[in-house]
Amino acid sequence: MKDKAYPLHSLIEGNWFKLICGASYQHLPAVRSLALAYSIAGADCIDVAADPAVIAAAQAGIEVASQLNDSTPWLMVSLNDGEDPHFRKAEFDATQCPTDCPRPCEAICPANAIVFNEIEQGVSDRLCYGCGRCLPICPYGLITTRSYVSTPSTIIPLVEEMAIDGMEIHTQVGHFQDFQRLWQGLSGIIPRLKLLAISCPDAPEAVSYLQSLYNLISPLPCPLIWQTDGRPMSGDIGKGTTHAAVKFAQKILQANLPGYVQLAGGTNGYTVNKLKSARMLKNATSSRGVSGVAYGSYARSLLSPILDQLETTNQVSETATPNHQTLTNSLVQQLENHPNLLKIAVNTAYDLVSQIKSIKH
């Protein structure tokens, strides 16, 4: 059986791959399938919302992967110390929408979370992950967001009872007191973790802010990752979005902060090649360098056509066998029960994972 500590070896060797399911993403069948496919493909870590149902869905996918391919990535939950775009949902009252509106919000939503049909009107909460692309595009300014902030009282039971391996705290420059308050509330469970990640967007004072956080949290009983969140939730937009994450990573590496550096925010199929051409990837002969890459919207978008097929199959089966709907849901939505779709999903995921895993260090 594969060593359960192998994800740490990936950090050390500079080929760490993390899948970000989304801090606010709550589509349980998709989370389960994403966790399954990317685990088999070689992901080191699966990052999900700090929600018991979402965690259970990811764990179910990881468990199937461990049975099929002896794949056991670490499971991480994300939380925040204050207002953060990753921890919000779009919302609007669809009854206020003019009947002649062309609905640009529906067209631009990467998660297909905005719907207008007989069953649902407006934003589907479970699908929305807070990217905010719909906000400026509404011709009538009807779309708003609601945000939430993590509390230790909700996180601690999850870590204690659901075997969470890692925790990621989203913060930003100017949040020191908020981070300190959250950290004090979490201090009792930190020794249970295999990994801590701190995610922060770039800003003029980012290095000094992260240094102040390190002074606060050290010494740590587990490894630390600095996640350079370049352009949040934008990896599926285009090639250029990875530039901000790479640039921020360069800044953190130059500051020589203790811990591992991992990119996120705008990461896509061009990220590893960009790191490689800039000679920024960590290797056996260099103590400093980027240790890994996290993929969120881009990784999910690669598999979305496959997951859409799976969902369509489920809908057809429900129509065909209405008297067995509960059983049908539990079986048909499971990706492993569709070998052809599973193979395509794993191969697609592997094409992304292997970009960093196949590099000679």
C-alpha positions as CSV (number, residue, x, y, z in Angstrom):
1,M,0.0,0.0,0.0
2,K,1.2,3.5,-0.8
3,D,2.7,5.4,2.1
4,K,0.1,7.8,3.6
5,A,2.7,10.5,3.9
6,Y,3.5,10.4,0.2
7,P,1.9,13.9,-0.4
8,L,4.6,15.4,1.8
9,H,7.2,13.8,-0.4
10,S,5.6,15.6,-3.4
11,L,6.1,19.0,-1.6
12,I,9.7,18.2,-0.8
13,E,10.4,17.0,-4.4
14,G,8.6,19.9,-6.1
15,N,5.8,18.1,-7.8
16,W,2.8,18.7,-5.5
17,F,-0.6,18.8,-7.2
18,K,-3.7,20.1,-5.4
19,L,-7.3,20.0,-6.7
20,I,-9.5,22.9,-5.4
21,C,-13.1,21.9,-5.5
22,G,-14.1,25.3,-4.3
23,A,-14.5,26.9,-0.8
24,S,-18.2,27.6,-1.6
25,Y,-18.9,24.8,-4.1
26,Q,-21.5,22.4,-2.8
27,H,-22.6,20.2,-5.8
28,L,-22.1,16.9,-4.0
29,P,-22.1,14.5,-7.0
30,A,-19.5,16.7,-8.8
31,V,-17.3,16.9,-5.7
32,R,-17.4,13.2,-5.4
33,S,-16.5,12.6,-9.0
34,L,-13.8,15.2,-9.1
35,A,-12.2,13.8,-6.0
36,L,-12.4,10.3,-7.5
37,A,-10.9,11.1,-10.9
38,Y,-8.1,13.4,-9.7
39,S,-7.2,11.0,-6.9
40,I,-6.7,8.2,-9.4
41,A,-4.8,10.6,-11.6
42,G,-2.2,11.3,-8.9
43,A,-3.4,14.4,-7.0
44,D,-1.7,14.9,-3.6
45,C,-4.4,17.0,-2.0
46,I,-8.2,17.6,-2.5
47,D,-9.3,21.0,-1.1
48,V,-13.0,21.4,-0.3
49,A,-15.5,23.6,1.5
50,A,-15.7,23.2,5.3
51,D,-19.1,21.6,5.0
52,P,-19.9,18.1,6.4
53,A,-21.8,17.0,3.3
54,V,-19.1,18.2,0.9
55,I,-16.3,16.6,3.0
56,A,-18.3,13.3,3.0
57,A,-18.7,13.5,-0.7
58,A,-15.0,14.1,-1.3
59,Q,-14.1,11.3,1.2
60,A,-16.4,8.9,-0.7
61,G,-14.6,9.7,-4.0
62,I,-11.2,9.3,-2.4
63,E,-12.2,6.0,-0.8
64,V,-13.2,4.5,-4.2
65,A,-10.0,5.8,-5.7
66,S,-8.0,4.0,-2.9
67,Q,-9.8,0.8,-3.8
68,L,-9.3,1.1,-7.5
69,N,-5.8,2.5,-7.6
70,D,-4.4,2.7,-4.1
71,S,-4.7,6.5,-4.3
72,T,-5.0,8.3,-1.0
73,P,-4.5,12.1,-1.3
74,W,-4.8,14.3,1.8
75,L,-8.1,16.1,2.3
76,M,-8.0,19.8,3.1
77,V,-10.8,22.2,4.2
78,S,-10.7,26.0,3.4
79,L,-11.7,28.7,5.8
80,N,-11.4,32.5,6.0
81,D,-10.6,35.2,8.5
82,G,-12.8,37.9,6.9
83,E,-14.5,39.0,3.7
84,D,-13.1,36.9,0.8
85,P,-14.5,36.3,-2.7
86,H,-14.0,32.5,-2.3
87,F,-16.6,32.6,0.5
88,R,-19.6,34.1,-1.1
89,K,-22.7,33.3,-3.2
90,A,-24.3,35.4,-5.9
91,E,-28.1,36.0,-5.6
92,F,-30.9,37.9,-7.2
93,D,-34.7,37.9,-7.3
94,A,-35.5,36.4,-10.7
95,T,-39.1,37.9,-10.5
96,Q,-37.5,41.3,-10.9
97,C,-35.8,40.5,-14.2
98,P,-37.4,42.1,-17.2
99,T,-38.9,39.6,-19.6
100,D,-36.9,40.9,-22.5
101,C,-33.5,40.7,-20.7
102,P,-31.0,38.7,-22.8
103,R,-29.7,37.1,-19.6
104,P,-25.9,37.7,-20.0
105,C,-25.5,36.4,-16.5
106,E,-26.7,33.0,-17.5
107,A,-24.3,32.9,-20.4
108,I,-21.2,34.0,-18.5
109,C,-21.6,31.8,-15.4
110,P,-18.8,29.1,-15.6
111,A,-20.6,26.9,-13.1
112,N,-24.0,26.9,-14.9
113,A,-25.3,28.1,-11.6
114,I,-27.8,30.7,-13.0
115,V,-30.9,29.0,-14.3
116,F,-34.3,30.0,-15.6
117,N,-36.6,27.0,-15.9
118,E,-39.9,25.6,-14.5
119,I,-38.2,24.2,-11.4
120,E,-35.6,26.9,-10.5
121,Q,-35.2,30.6,-11.2
122,G,-32.1,32.5,-10.3
123,V,-28.9,31.3,-8.7
124,S,-28.5,27.6,-7.7
125,D,-26.7,27.8,-4.4
126,R,-25.0,24.5,-4.6
127,L,-23.4,25.3,-7.9
128,C,-22.3,28.9,-7.3
129,Y,-18.7,29.2,-6.1
130,G,-18.5,33.0,-5.9
131,C,-16.4,33.9,-8.9
132,G,-18.4,37.2,-9.3
133,R,-18.3,37.3,-13.1
134,C,-22.1,37.8,-13.2
135,L,-22.0,40.9,-11.0
136,P,-20.8,43.6,-13.5
137,I,-22.6,42.1,-16.5
138,C,-26.2,42.4,-15.3
139,P,-27.8,45.3,-17.3
140,Y,-30.0,46.2,-14.4
141,G,-27.6,45.8,-11.4
142,L,-29.9,43.2,-9.8
143,I,-27.2,40.7,-8.7
144,T,-25.7,40.9,-5.3
145,T,-23.6,38.6,-3.1
146,R,-23.8,37.3,0.4
147,S,-20.7,36.3,2.2
148,Y,-19.8,34.3,5.3
149,V,-16.9,34.0,7.6
150,S,-15.5,30.8,9.2
151,T,-15.7,30.3,12.9
152,P,-13.6,27.9,15.0
153,S,-16.8,26.4,16.5
154,T,-17.8,25.1,13.0
155,I,-14.3,24.0,11.9
156,I,-13.0,22.2,15.0
157,P,-15.6,19.4,15.0
158,L,-14.9,18.8,11.3
159,V,-11.2,18.3,11.9
160,E,-11.8,16.2,15.0
161,E,-14.6,14.0,13.7
162,M,-14.0,13.7,9.9
163,A,-10.3,13.0,9.7
164,I,-9.3,16.2,7.9
165,D,-5.6,16.1,7.0
166,G,-5.0,19.8,6.2
167,M,-6.5,23.3,6.6
168,E,-6.1,26.4,4.5
169,I,-6.7,29.8,5.8
170,H,-7.6,32.5,3.3
171,T,-6.4,36.0,4.4
172,Q,-5.2,39.3,2.9
173,V,-3.1,42.3,3.8
174,G,-4.8,44.2,6.7
175,H,-6.5,41.2,8.3
176,F,-3.9,40.6,11.0
177,Q,-6.2,41.0,13.9
178,D,-8.9,38.9,12.2
179,F,-6.3,36.2,11.5
180,Q,-5.0,36.3,15.0
181,R,-8.5,35.9,16.4
182,L,-9.2,32.9,14.2
183,W,-5.8,31.4,14.9
184,Q,-6.3,31.6,18.7
185,G,-9.7,29.8,18.3
186,L,-8.1,27.1,16.2
187,S,-4.9,26.5,18.2
188,G,-6.2,23.4,19.9
189,I,-6.6,21.5,16.7
190,I,-3.5,22.5,14.8
191,P,-1.4,19.6,16.3
192,R,-3.9,17.2,14.6
193,L,-3.1,18.5,11.1
194,K,-0.6,17.1,8.6
195,L,-0.5,20.4,6.7
196,L,-1.4,24.1,7.1
197,A,-1.7,26.4,4.1
198,I,-2.1,30.2,4.1
199,S,-3.6,31.7,1.0
200,C,-3.2,35.4,0.2
201,P,-3.5,37.6,-2.8
202,D,-0.7,39.9,-3.9
203,A,-0.5,43.4,-2.5
204,P,2.3,46.0,-1.9
205,E,2.8,44.9,1.7
206,A,2.2,41.2,1.2
207,V,5.6,40.0,2.2
208,S,5.7,41.9,5.5
209,Y,2.2,40.8,6.2
210,L,3.0,37.1,5.6
211,Q,6.1,37.5,7.8
212,S,4.0,38.8,10.6
213,L,1.7,35.8,10.2
214,Y,4.6,33.4,10.4
215,N,5.9,35.1,13.5
216,L,2.4,34.6,15.0
217,I,2.0,30.9,14.1
218,S,5.5,29.6,14.6
219,P,6.7,27.1,15.7
220,L,4.3,24.9,13.8
221,P,3.8,21.1,14.4
222,C,3.2,20.5,10.6
223,P,4.5,21.7,7.2
224,L,3.4,25.1,6.0
225,I,2.4,26.2,2.4
226,W,2.2,29.7,1.2
227,Q,-0.4,29.8,-1.5
228,T,0.2,32.7,-3.9
229,D,-3.4,33.5,-5.0
230,G,-2.7,35.4,-8.2
231,R,-6.0,35.9,-9.9
232,P,-8.6,34.1,-7.9
233,M,-11.0,31.7,-9.7
234,S,-9.9,32.6,-13.2
235,G,-7.9,29.7,-14.5
236,D,-10.6,28.8,-17.0
237,I,-10.6,32.2,-18.7
238,G,-7.4,32.0,-20.7
239,K,-3.7,31.6,-21.0
240,G,-2.7,34.9,-19.4
241,T,-4.4,34.4,-16.1
242,T,-1.5,32.4,-14.7
243,H,0.9,35.3,-14.9
244,A,-0.2,37.0,-11.6
245,A,0.3,33.7,-9.6
246,V,3.8,33.2,-11.1
247,K,4.8,36.8,-10.4
248,F,3.6,36.6,-6.8
249,A,5.4,33.4,-6.3
250,Q,8.6,35.0,-7.4
251,K,8.1,37.7,-4.8
252,I,7.6,35.1,-2.0
253,L,10.5,33.0,-3.1
254,Q,12.8,36.1,-3.1
255,A,11.6,37.0,0.5
256,N,12.8,33.5,1.6
257,L,9.8,33.0,3.9
258,P,10.0,29.6,5.7
259,G,7.6,27.1,4.2
260,Y,6.7,25.7,0.8
261,V,5.4,27.9,-2.1
262,Q,2.4,26.7,-4.2
263,L,0.6,28.6,-6.9
264,A,-3.1,29.1,-7.2
265,G,-5.5,31.7,-8.7
266,G,-5.5,31.7,-12.5
267,T,-3.5,28.5,-12.8
268,N,-4.2,26.5,-16.0
269,G,-2.6,24.3,-18.6
270,Y,0.2,26.9,-19.2
271,T,1.3,27.3,-15.6
272,V,3.8,24.5,-15.3
273,N,5.5,25.3,-18.6
274,K,5.8,28.9,-17.5
275,L,7.4,27.9,-14.2
276,K,9.7,25.5,-16.0
277,S,10.9,28.1,-18.5
278,A,11.5,30.5,-15.6
279,R,13.4,27.8,-13.8
280,M,11.2,28.4,-10.7
281,L,10.3,24.8,-9.9
282,K,11.9,23.3,-6.8
283,N,14.2,20.3,-7.3
284,A,16.5,18.0,-5.5
285,T,19.5,20.4,-5.9
286,S,17.7,23.6,-4.9
287,S,16.3,24.3,-1.5
288,R,14.1,27.1,-2.8
289,G,11.6,27.0,-5.6
290,V,7.9,26.5,-6.3
291,S,6.9,23.2,-4.7
292,G,3.5,22.8,-6.4
293,V,0.4,24.1,-8.2
294,A,-3.2,24.1,-7.1
295,Y,-5.9,24.1,-9.8
296,G,-9.5,25.1,-9.2
297,S,-11.8,26.4,-11.9
298,Y,-9.6,25.2,-14.7
299,A,-9.4,21.6,-13.3
300,R,-13.1,21.5,-12.8
301,S,-13.9,22.9,-16.3
302,L,-11.8,20.1,-17.9
303,L,-14.1,17.5,-16.4
304,S,-17.4,19.4,-16.6
305,P,-18.4,17.8,-20.0
306,I,-17.9,14.3,-18.5
307,L,-19.8,15.2,-15.3
308,D,-22.6,16.7,-17.5
309,Q,-22.9,13.4,-19.3
310,L,-23.1,11.6,-16.0
311,E,-25.8,13.9,-14.8
312,T,-27.7,13.5,-18.0
313,T,-27.5,9.7,-17.6
314,N,-28.9,10.1,-14.1
315,Q,-31.8,12.3,-15.3
316,V,-32.7,9.7,-18.0
317,S,-32.6,6.9,-15.5
318,E,-34.9,8.8,-13.1
319,T,-37.4,9.2,-15.9
320,A,-37.2,5.5,-16.9
321,T,-37.5,4.1,-13.4
322,P,-39.5,6.5,-11.2
323,N,-40.3,3.8,-8.7
324,H,-36.7,3.3,-7.9
325,Q,-35.5,6.9,-7.8
326,T,-33.5,6.7,-4.6
327,L,-31.6,3.6,-5.6
328,T,-31.1,5.1,-9.1
329,N,-29.6,8.3,-7.7
330,S,-27.2,6.4,-5.4
331,L,-25.9,4.2,-8.3
332,V,-26.1,6.2,-11.5
333,Q,-24.5,9.3,-10.1
334,Q,-21.4,7.3,-9.1
335,L,-18.7,7.8,-11.7
336,E,-17.2,4.4,-11.1
337,N,-20.4,2.7,-12.3
338,H,-19.7,4.1,-15.8
339,P,-16.3,2.7,-16.8
340,N,-16.1,4.6,-20.1
341,L,-16.8,7.9,-18.4
342,L,-14.5,7.1,-15.6
343,K,-11.7,6.3,-18.0
344,I,-12.2,9.5,-19.9
345,A,-12.3,11.5,-16.7
346,V,-9.2,10.0,-15.2
347,N,-7.2,10.4,-18.5
348,T,-8.3,14.0,-18.7
349,A,-7.3,14.6,-15.1
350,Y,-4.0,12.8,-15.7
351,D,-3.2,15.1,-18.6
352,L,-3.2,18.0,-16.1
353,V,-1.6,16.2,-13.1
354,S,1.2,14.8,-15.2
355,Q,2.4,18.2,-16.3
356,I,4.1,18.6,-12.9
357,K,4.5,15.0,-12.0
358,S,6.4,14.0,-15.1
359,I,9.0,16.7,-14.8
360,K,12.5,15.4,-14.2
361,H,13.8,16.8,-11.0
